[in-house]
């Protein structure tokens, strides 16, 4: 794709391998989550870093709030890392976190915990 051109759609394959066109707006939605292989110290550092940024509001992780459950470090770190990634502009480098995160096109939201997409 050349400079100045925008993507109107992208290809996505169904279960049988047939290609379907997907509107770019849907295809371009991305979220940042922690890699399952990340160790606890790294996840804690990521959580602390993301939540210390002025543009990131981690109140959704407080007890009784939408993303407090499950009460696991990987879940909380993923929510915080995604909040940072979204606030910073959704650039792939905003989801690096020392190679402990990955960008996904699958919405990681669950139950009442809605992962931000800005």
C-alpha positions as CSV (number, residue, x, y, z in Angstrom):
1,X,0.0,0.0,0.0
2,X,1.5,3.3,-1.0
3,X,1.6,6.5,0.9
4,X,-1.6,8.4,1.1
5,X,-3.7,5.4,0.5
6,X,-6.1,4.0,3.1
7,X,-7.2,0.5,3.6
8,X,-10.9,0.0,2.9
9,X,-11.1,-3.6,3.9
10,X,-8.9,-6.6,4.8
11,X,-9.2,-10.3,4.3
12,X,-10.2,-12.7,7.0
13,X,-10.6,-16.5,6.6
14,X,-13.6,-18.4,7.8
15,X,-13.3,-21.9,9.4
16,X,-13.2,-23.5,6.0
17,X,-10.4,-21.3,4.8
18,X,-12.5,-19.2,2.5
19,X,-11.5,-15.5,2.5
20,X,-14.0,-12.9,3.5
21,X,-13.7,-9.2,3.3
22,X,-13.9,-7.4,6.6
23,X,-14.4,-3.7,7.0
24,X,-11.1,-2.0,7.9
25,X,-12.8,-0.4,11.0
26,X,-13.4,-3.9,12.4
27,X,-10.1,-5.3,11.3
28,X,-8.1,-2.4,12.8
29,X,-9.4,-2.8,16.3
30,X,-6.5,-3.9,18.5
31,X,-5.9,-4.5,22.2
32,X,-2.7,-5.1,24.2
33,X,-2.6,-8.0,26.6
34,X,0.1,-9.7,28.7
35,X,1.8,-12.8,27.3
36,X,0.8,-15.9,29.3
37,X,4.5,-16.8,29.7
38,X,5.3,-13.5,31.5
39,X,6.6,-13.9,35.0
40,X,5.1,-12.2,38.1
41,X,7.8,-9.6,38.6
42,X,7.5,-8.4,35.0
43,X,3.7,-8.3,35.2
44,X,3.9,-6.3,38.4
45,X,6.4,-3.9,36.8
46,X,4.1,-3.5,33.8
47,X,1.0,-2.9,36.0
48,X,2.9,-0.3,38.1
49,X,4.3,1.5,35.0
50,X,1.0,1.6,33.1
51,X,-1.0,2.8,36.1
52,X,1.6,5.5,36.9
53,X,1.0,7.3,33.6
54,X,-1.1,10.4,33.8
55,X,-3.4,9.4,30.9
56,X,-4.1,5.9,32.3
57,X,-7.0,5.5,34.8
58,X,-6.6,2.1,36.6
59,X,-9.6,2.6,38.9
60,X,-11.4,-0.2,37.0
61,X,-9.1,-2.6,38.8
62,X,-10.2,-1.6,42.3
63,X,-12.1,-4.0,44.5
64,X,-15.8,-4.0,43.4
65,X,-15.1,-2.5,40.0
66,X,-15.7,-4.0,36.6
67,X,-12.2,-5.5,36.1
68,X,-11.3,-6.5,39.7
69,X,-12.2,-10.1,38.9
70,X,-10.5,-12.4,38.3
71,X,-8.2,-11.3,41.0
72,X,-5.0,-12.4,39.1
73,X,-1.9,-10.5,38.3
74,X,-2.0,-11.4,34.6
75,X,-5.6,-10.2,34.3
76,X,-4.9,-6.9,36.1
77,X,-1.7,-6.4,34.2
78,X,-3.5,-7.0,30.9
79,X,-6.1,-4.4,31.7
80,X,-3.6,-1.8,32.7
81,X,-1.3,-2.5,29.8
82,X,-4.2,-2.2,27.4
83,X,-5.2,1.1,29.0
84,X,-1.7,2.4,28.4
85,X,-1.6,1.1,24.8
86,X,-4.9,2.7,24.0
87,X,-4.0,6.1,25.6
88,X,-0.6,6.1,23.9
89,X,-2.1,5.8,20.4
90,X,-2.2,2.0,19.8
91,X,1.3,1.8,18.2
92,X,2.9,-1.6,18.3
93,X,5.8,-0.2,20.3
94,X,3.3,0.9,23.1
95,X,2.6,-2.8,23.6
96,X,6.1,-4.1,23.9
97,X,6.6,-4.0,27.7
98,X,10.0,-5.7,27.4
99,X,8.6,-8.4,25.1
100,X,6.0,-9.4,27.8
101,X,2.9,-8.3,25.8
102,X,1.2,-8.9,22.5
103,X,-1.3,-7.1,20.3
104,X,-4.5,-9.0,19.6
105,X,-7.4,-8.3,17.2
106,X,-9.7,-10.4,19.4
107,X,-11.5,-8.3,22.0
108,X,-10.3,-9.6,25.4
109,X,-13.3,-8.2,27.3
110,X,-15.2,-10.6,29.5
111,X,-18.3,-10.4,31.7
112,X,-18.6,-6.8,32.9
113,X,-14.9,-6.0,32.3
114,X,-14.8,-4.1,29.0
115,X,-11.2,-3.6,27.7
116,X,-10.9,0.0,26.5
117,X,-10.7,0.7,22.8
118,X,-10.1,4.4,22.2
